[in-house]
Amino acid sequence: MVKAQISLFIIIALAISAIVGGVVYTVQSQKVSITEAEILQVSRAPVEARPVEDFVRACMDEALLRGVISVGDRGGYSPSDSFSVNPSDPTDSEAIPLAEGVIDGSIPYWRFMSSKNKDCPSSSCVLSSKMPYLLKSDGSPSVEGAVEKVSKQFLLDCIADFSQLKNSGFTVVPKSSPSFSATINDRGVVGVLKYPIIVTRDDKSYNIETFYSNVEVPIKDLYELSSAITKEAGDSNFLEYSVINYLDMFTGLDDDSLPPISDLDLSLSPKSWNVLDVKEKVSSSIIPQAILFLQVFPSKNYKALESPFPLSEEREAVFSMLYNRDFRTSLINKTSKPIIVNVNFEPVTDFSLTPYFKMNCEGVCSAESLNILGVLPLGIQKYNFAYDISYPVIVRLEDPDALNGLGYSFQFGLEGNIRSNEPVKGSSSIVQNSDFSSTISLFSQKEHWTSGDVKIVISDLVNHDNNAAVVFECGTKAASLGIVNNSITTKLPRCTDGHLRAVKQDYSSSNPRISTFTSDPQIVGIDISPIVPVFFTVKKVPLTKNSDNNWNLLSDRRESLDNGESVLVVLDKIGGGDSITAVSQLFGGSAKTSSTKNSSISAGDYSVSMFLTRKSPKGEEVIIMPQERCYGPGDLGDVITGDEECAMVPAKPEVFNETKPLLLGQSEFNMTITSGMISAKGVNINLLVPYADLKSACDSGICVIEDLSVPSTAGDYVSLYPDVFNPVVVPKR
């Protein structure tokens, strides 16, 4: 087949040369294996022998072109390079198996977990990489070596024995075996064929020693950008957090929601989920949508996402959070060159290549019932579910202008790995196939920005690093103002209700409103705050019961959490700007503090919720003994006869132990975190929670079943005594 096509190469040689650059006579000074002096000494063969030279160069041009394209499609490897691939399990492989049983149909992972899924995190989570070196001189395997390998094979098949030239009267006799090398430089790939031959025609002979060709293609730039993306995937775990945050958006206790990572519900009926249904929804909807939303900032195809359907104010804030932070990967100051190519993240949606999925429940996931309060219509259901997920992602970089407009792409694989809702290190109802679209309009073109001058000032009151990318939004349209250092004065598109926001990795931003339907100058400030870890300390303030059956707050007493007690703390950011939620659970006794979610916050206003529960250790149970209760007509008595009826309540002793937790207290209030309360290391928040000391009351024999309602109203004391329960917030040093 190849030999049958050889005669075409001479015909199309000029066309290919327009793409790949033809013969190289000069190059810029590069650290490559071909010296400048060697290339400058190249001269054309005599006119009579040039058809032979053109034939070889046409083969070289096509060989280099095929080499860079096939290696770019294979993540820097040649089609014949093999990997350990499980065709049915993409996360138990060294490469993404795109075509079952076809080795060269796989794309190698540049970051993946090489240990078995089932072994992580029970024993070990080992992260590995199949990212090749760029140059042969750096090590093996290399992109340069792969291009050379592919190009050489095609080149030798193309040249063959020069038999195609015999019909033109040429006789070609090799003086030695051919030697081919390919070298990557800043502009592309240079090919050198050292093949001494004697060309004879009409009784005249000519010697040709060396042939050169080159392809101008940004393979080096795309490799370096791919390397930066891979490094960022390890540094920030953006691949995992995109799925974690998106998954968390669709968890909850609604009918169509997925099992929540952490939630409490005051009800008698726990909700349950079929694990297989959850796996199908996460695999077919959550993961693909989260991956498709990912974007690199800045990149050529970075665009504003807009929802195809109207959203409520609450959902709009959630969508803004996703758009502002969770799906944007910033490579600002992390690459040596501007990013002028398209970057796309693509999920693997082949139904046979399902992600690894496991939860901390078998078959059916249901709540842990914290309390069923006897005859009272009150119960507490505690939901804590851990997701273990591994999934493949294809990262494709495209330069549509390369190769004279034919375009060039470079792709590689990354693997996301989540264990117990957290990235493996070295987030309503399900949206099925939502068609979120991106738009570019006149809104983003500066020649159409006609407002008065707007001075935008960025303020970072914590780290004083007053630089960030700035975006102006009007409804579903958005225009990027680029990177702003301290301040910028610019005109903006006309908009009656616009918003400005800053975009910076691991920062939250205020979202000031501005009307640009004016020619008057304006000054707008954008406050940015680093998102830092939050550390909680919780003490208890007791409510005690006296002999008169009254509950009193001992406002001057502070108690630590006892063995078996735990407090759940939830902070939700309120007001404008990015949406942030921090959830932590603290345990008393010898148990360690643990976080059930990414517990990080920034400066801003927050609503705070706390729930204190107790799993009484053996020998320290809280026991409420039965007592007689009598009810008259119209209450629980006999309405017909008017007789009073009596019963023992509860019917038998109510025992709260390690398997039957007890709610002791709860509270809800708002607080403000100022920039002065935050340091780069984080923020310490000291909280007080009121609680009903049911253990002491029951040990004294004065507790009754009605006392179980006291913990649910304990939070009222927070608003009654704000000076007592005011939280103390200090920067972490």
N, C-alpha and C positions, 0 to 999 in steps of 0.2 A: 504493500500500500504506500509506504514512504517513498520507495524508488519510483513508483508510478507518478508521484507528485513532484519529483525533483525537477523535471523540465519546466514546471511552473515557476520555480524560484527565480530563474533568470529574468522571466517576464515581469514578475512582481517585485524585483529587487529595488527598483526606484521607489515604488509605493511604500515598501517596508522601511526604506531608508528615511522617508519623510517622517516616519513614526519614531524610529529608534536612533536616529542621529547619524547613520552612515558610518564612514571610516573616521576614526579619531586621529587628528593630526596634532592637537594640543589639548592639554588638560591643566586645570589649576593644580597648584602644589598640594598634594594629598599624602597622607600617611598610608600608602597602599603598596602592594608588592610590585606594581609596574612603575618604573622610574620615568620621570619626565624626559630624560635624555633618550630613553629607549623609544618612546612614542614619537619624539621629534625626528628621529632618524628614519621613520617609516617613509617609504617612497612608493609611488605606484609602479606596478609592473609595466614592462613595455606594452605599447598599444596592442601588439599582436597577441599578447598573453592575457590581456585584461578580461576576456570572457571567462577564463578559468578563475581569475581572482574575484570577479563579480559573483560567480557561482558559489564560491566558498563563503564570501561575505554574506550573500543572501541566506545561506544555510546558518551562518553564525547569528545573523539578525533574528531569524525565526527561532533559533535555539534559545537565545537569551530571552526573547519575549515569552516563549513557553516556560522557561525556567522561572522567571520572576512571577508570572501569573500563577503557576501551579504551587509554588512555594508560598505565595501570599495566601492562597486558599487553604493551605495546610498548616498555618501557624508557624511558618519558618522551617518546615520540614519538606522533604521530597515525598512524592506519592508512594515510594517503595519503603520508606521508613515505617517500622511497625511498632505498635504499642500493645500493652495488655488491655484488651477491650472485652467487656461483657456485653454482648449485643442486646440483652434484655434489661440491663441495669446500668444506666449512664453514670451513676455515682459510685459504682464499684469498678471503675475503669481509669486508665491513664489518659483516655481521650473520649470525646463524645462520639458514640457510634451512630453516625448519620445513616449509614447503609449497612444492614445486617450482613455479616459475612464478607464485606468488602473492606479490606484493610485501609486502602487509600481513601475511603469515604469518611474517615474519622478526623476530628479536629482535636489536637492535643490540648490538655489543660495547662495553662500557665500558672494556675494556683488551684490545688485540690487537696482533699483529705485522702491520703494513701492508706490509712488504717481502715479496717472494716467498720461499716456504719454501726453494727451492733456492739463494737468494742469501744465506741465513744458515746458518752463520757465515762462508762463504767471502769475502763482501764486506761486507755490512751487515745488521744486524738493527735495524729501525726499529719502535719500539713507538708505537702511537697510541691514541686514545680517541674514542668517539662519545658520551661521557657529556654530556647536555645540561645547561644551566644550570637552576636551579630557577625563578627569576623572570625575567620579561621585562626588568626593569630591570638584571639582571645581564649579559645578552647574549642572543644568538640562536645556535642554537635553545634553547628553554626548555620545561620541563614545563608551566609556566603558559600559555605560548603555544599548546602542543599541546592542552591541555584547552579553551582558548578556541576554537581552530579546530574541534575536533570538536563541541563543544557548540553553537557558532553555526550550523553547517550543519544539525544536527538541529532546532534551535530554529526556524530560519526555515522549514524544511520543515513543521514541526508547526503553526506559526501560519498559514502560507500567506496567504490573503487574508481570513481570518476567515469564510469562507463557511459553515462549520459552525454559526455562531451565527445565521444568518439564520432558521432554522426556529424559533428562540426569540424572534424579533421584534426582533433587534438589527441595527443598521446601524453598521458601523465604518469610519471614514474616516481613513486615516493623514494626518498633517500633514507628515511628512518621513520619510526613510528610517530604518530601525532601526539602532541602534548597540549592539553587545553586547561586553561585556568580562568576563573571569574573572580573579579574583585569589586567589592561594593565601596563606593565613595559618596561624597555629599550630593552628587547630581544623579547617580544611578548605579549601573553595573557596567564594568568594562570587561570584555572578553578578549583573550589572547590565545591564538592557536599557533603553536610552533610546529610547523609541518613542512620540512624542507622537501620540495618537489622539483622535478625537471619537467618542463612543459615543452613539447615538440610539436611543431606544425610546419609543413612545407620545408622540411629539412633544416629548420631553424630551431634552436633550443634556448630555453630561458629558465633561470633559477628563481624560485620564489621561496623565501624562508619562513616568513611570519605574516599572520593575518590578524587584523584588529577589528573590533566592532564595539558598539556601546548602546545601551538603552538608557534614556533619560526617564527615570521613574523614581518617585519619592520613597523607595523601600526603606532607606535608612531612617527617614523622618517618621514613617509609620511604625517602624520597629521601636524607636525611642518613645513615641507616644504610647504605644501598646505597653511598653515596660513601665511608663509612668502610671498608667491606669491600673496595671497589675499591682504595683507598689501601693497605690492609694487604696486598692481593695483590701490589702492587708493592714494598712495603717488605720483606716477609718471604718472598715467593714461595711461600706455603703451597700454592698450587694445584699448582705444579711439584714441590715436595718431597714432597707426599703421594703422587704417582705414582712419583717416583724411589725413595722408601723402600719403597713397596709392591712395586714391580717387583723391587727388590733382594732382597726376601723370597723370591721365587720363582725366583731365578737360582741356578745351581749346576751340578754335574756329575752329578746324578741323572738317571735316564732321562726323567722328565717335567719337568725344570727348563728354564728359559730360559737363553740364553747369559749367563754371568756378566760383570759389569762388570770384575772383576779376580779372577783365581784362578790358582793353580799346582797342578799335579797330577804326582805322581811315578809315571808309568806309561809304557808303550811305545805305547799306543794313544790317539791324540787323539780327542776327542768332536767331533761336528759337528751342525749344525742347519740346517734349511731356512728361509731368511729369510721366505718366504711363510707358513710355519706359525707362525713367531714373531710376525709382524705380526698374524695372525688372533687369536692368543691374547692379545696385548697389547691389541688393539682391542676384542675382545669380552668380555674378562674383567678384565684388570688395571686399565685406565683406568676402566671403569664402577664396579668395586668400590671403588677408591680414592676416587673422587668421592663415592659414596654414603656412605662412612664419614666424610666431612668434617662437622665441626660447629663452630658459633660458640659460644664461651663468654664470658659467659653469654648464653643466649637462652631463650625460653619452652619450646622443644622440645628443649633439651639433655638427653640421657638417657645412661645407662650402656649400653654395648654388651656383649652377652654372646654367647659362642660356643654354637652349638646342639650341639656335639659336644665330648667331653672332650679336653683337650690335655695333652701331656707337660709336664714342668717347663720344659724348654727352650722349647717352643712357647708355654707360658703366659707366659714372660718376654718373648718376642717380641710376643705379643698385647698384653701390658701396655705395651710400648713404643709400639705403634701407638695404643693407647687413651689412654695418658698424654700423649703429646706429638705424634706425627706427624700425627694427624688432628684435633687441636683447634686452632682459631684463636682466640686470645684478643683480645678487644676491650676488656679492662679499661682504664679511664682513657683510652679512645680515642673515646668517644662522649659527647655532652653530656647525653644522657638515658639512663635505664635501658632495657635492651633487653627489651621485654615482648611481642615478636612471635616467630613461628616463622621460622627461617631454614633453607632447604633448598638443597643443592647437587645438581643433577640432570645426569647425563651425557646426551649425545645418542646414543641407541642405534639410530637409524634405520640400517638396513643400507646404505642408499645414501649416507650421510654419514660415510664412514670417515675417521679421523684421518690426518694426514700422518705417515708412518713411513719411516725410513731408518736403515741401520746401516753401519758401516765395513767391510762385507763384501758381496760381490755373489753372490747365489744361494745359496751355502752358507757358513756361518760355521764356521771350524775353528781349532784351536790353532796357535800358533807353537811349533814344536818347538825347545826350548832345547838339547837334548842327547840324542843316541842313543849310548850308551856302548859301542860296539863289541860284544864278545861278552858283556858284563856285562848282566844283566837289569834295567837301570835307564834310565829316560828322564824328562825333565822337559817337561811341556806347559804353556805359558804362554798364558792366556786374557785378552785385553783387548778388550772390545767397547764401542763407543760407540753409544748410542741417540739418535737425533734424532726427536722426537715433538712434534706440535702437535695440540691437541684442543679442542673447544668445551665449555663448561659453562654451564648455565642456573642462575642464582641467583634463587631465588624467596623473597620475604618475604611473610608472611601474618599478618594480624591477624584472627583468627576472630571477635572480638567487635565489629569495626567494622560500621557501617551497621546498628545494632540487631540484631546477630547474624547478618546475612547474610554477613559476612566481606568482607575486601578484600585484594588481593594486588598486589604490585609486583615485576616480574621484569626481569632484564637479563642480558646475556651477558658472560662472561669467557673468555679464551683462554689455555690453558696452553701454554708453549713451552719445550721442553727441547732442548739441543744438546750433544752429547758428554757426556751424563749430568749436565749442570748446567743450572740455569734460565737462560733468557735474561733479563738484568737491564737497566734505565733510569735415589724409591726405592722347595727343596721342590716341590712339584708345583703345577700350576695349580688354583686353586679356581674351578670353574665354577658360577656362580649360587649362591654360598653364601648361605644364608638367615640372616644375623646379625640378631638381633632386639633391640629395646630395651624395657625394662620399667620401670614405676613401680609400687611396691608400698607396703605399710604401712611397709616398712623406711626409706623416705625421709621419713616424716611424723614431725615432732618430738614429737608427743604420745605416740608409741610408743617414744621413747628413754628407757629406764629404768635405765641403768647408774649406777654411782656417778660423781661428778664426775671428769672427765678434763681435766687442763690440758695443752694442746698448745702447745709452744714451737717457733717457727720460727727457725732459725739460718742466716744467710748469712755465712759467715766470710770471704768475698772482698769483696763490695760492701757488706756490712752493710745490705742492703735486705731487712729481715725481714718481708716481706709476700707472700702468695700465696693462691690459692684452695686449700682443703683438702678432700679427699675421703676418706671412710671406706668401706672395701670389706670385704665378707664373702662369700667365694665369688663368685658371679656378680652379687650385689646391691651397689649403691653408693648412698651418701647424701652429698650435698654440704653442707659446713659453711659455704660462702660464703667471702668474702675475710677472711683473718686477718692482722691487723697485730701482729707480734711474738708474741702469745700469745692464747689463748682458753680459757676454762673452760666445759665443756659436758658434758651427758650424751650417751650414744651408744646406738645399737641394741645389743641383746644379741647377742654373737657369741663363740664359743670361740676362733676363730683369725682375727681381723680384721687389717686392714692400714690404716695411714694413709699418705697421700702428699700432696705439694704439687703444684700445677699452676701453672706460671709460664712465660711465653714465653721460650724460649732458656735454660731452666734444667733441670737434672736434679734428681731428688729421691731421698732415701733412702726406704725402704719399711718402717718399723718395725712389728713385730707387736705386737698387743695383744689380750688376752682381756677382754671387757667383761661377762662373766658374773660380776660382783661388784659389790657396793655400796660397796666401798672406794674412796677417791680415788686417782688415779694421775696421774703426770706422764710425758709422752711427748715426746721431742724429734724434730723432723724437720729434717734437714740438707739445705739446698738449695745448689746450686753452679752458677754460670753456665757455660754451654757456650761455650767460647772456642776460637779457632783454635790449632792446635798446629803448631810449627815444628821440624823435625828437622835435626840435624847428625850425620853418620855418618863415623866414621874406621875404618880397617882396622887390625887387629893380625895380623901375618903368622905363618904356619906355614912354616918353611923346611926343605928336605930336605938332609941332609949326605951326605958320601961313604959313610957306613955305611948309607945307605938308611933312616935314621930321620927322622921329622918332629918338629921342636921349635918350641915357641911362643916368639917373641921378645916377651915381655910388656911390655917397656919401650918398644917402638917403636909410633909412631902414623903412619899413612899416609893421605893423601887418596885419594879415588876417582880412578883413572886414566881417560884417554880411552877410551871404549867400555864402561866399567863402569857398572852401575846396581845400586841396592839397593832392594828392595821392603820397606817397613816396615808392619806390620799391628798395630794396638792394638785389643784386644777387652776391653770392660769386663766384669768378672766379679763375682760376689757379687750382693747385692740391689740394688734400685733400677732405674732406667732402663737399657736396653740401648744401648750406644754402640760404634760401630766407626769407627776412623780408619785410612785407608789412604793412604800417600804413596809415591811413587817418586822417588828422587834419582839424578841422573846425574853422572858424572865429566867432566872436561875442560871444554869450552866450553858443553856442554848445560846448560839451565836445569832447576831443580827443578820437578817437576810433580806435581800431586795427582790420583790417579785416583778419588777419592771426596771427599765433604765431610769434610775433615780437621779436626774439632773434637772436643774432649773436655771433661770436667768432672773434678772431684776424685773419686777412687775407686781401686779395685784393677783392674789390667789385666794380661792376658797379652800378651806381645810376641813377634812372629815376624819374622825378617829373612832375606832371601834375596839373596845377592850373586852377580851374573852378569856375564860379560864377553863383549862382541862385539868381538873383536880387530880393530883397524884394519889396513888393508893394510900389509904389511911388519912387523907385530908379531904374526903368527899364533902360536898355540900348537900345536906339532906333536909328536905322539907317534909315534916310528918303530917299525916292526915289530921284534919280538924273538922268538927261538925259545922256545917253551914245550913241555915234554915231560910227558906224563901216563902214569902207570902203570896197571896193572889195577885195575878198580873205580872209577877216576876218569874220565878221558875217553879212556883207552887201550883196547886190545883186550882185553875181558874173557875171550874164549874162548881166545886163544892166550897171554895173559899178557904179550904184548909191549908195550913202551913205544912210544907214538906221539908224534911231535913235529910242531909246526906253527908258522908265523909268526903272532904275535898283536900287533896286528891284522894282517889280511891285507895291508893297504896303509897308508901313513901316515894317521893320524887328524889331520885339520886342523880347528882351531877358528878361525873367522874371523867376518866381519861377518854372514854368513848362517847360521852355525852357532855359537850362543852356548855358553858353558861355565859351569857352576855352579862358583863358587869357594869359597863358604862359606854357612853358615846358622846360626841360633841361635834358641832359644826360652827364655823366662824370664818371671817375673812381677815386677811393680813396682807401687808405690803412688804416686799423685799426691795430695798433700795440698793443702788450701786455701791454705797458705802458699806453694805453688809456682806459684800462678795469679794473674794480674792481669787487669784488664778487657781488656787488649790481647792476651792469650794466654799461652802457655807455650812455653818453649824446652826441647827434650829433646836432649841430646848422647849419642849411642850409639856403642858399639864393636862391631864384628863380626869374629870370627876368620875367616881365610881361608887357603886353601892357595895358596902362591906357585908355581903350576904353571908360570908363564911363566919364572921364573928357573931352575927345575929342568930344564925342557925345553931352555932355551938352554944350560945347562951339560951337556946330554947325559945326565942321570941320571934322567930321568922314564921311567916305565913305565906300561903300561895300568892296572895295579892302583892307581896313584896317583889315578885318577879317583874312587875311593871315599872318599878323604880329605875332600873338601869336605862330604859328607853327614854326617860325624862330627865336623866342626870345632866344632859347637855344644856338644860335651861339655866343651870347655875353659871354657865360661861357668860351668858348675856347679863345675868343679874350681878355678877361680880367680875367685871372685865379687868380690874386691876389685879385680881388674883391670878387669872388665867392668861394674862397677856404673854404671848410667846417672846422668848429672848433669842435674838438672831445676831450672830457674830461671824466675821470672816474666819475661815479655817487658816491657821498659820502653819 
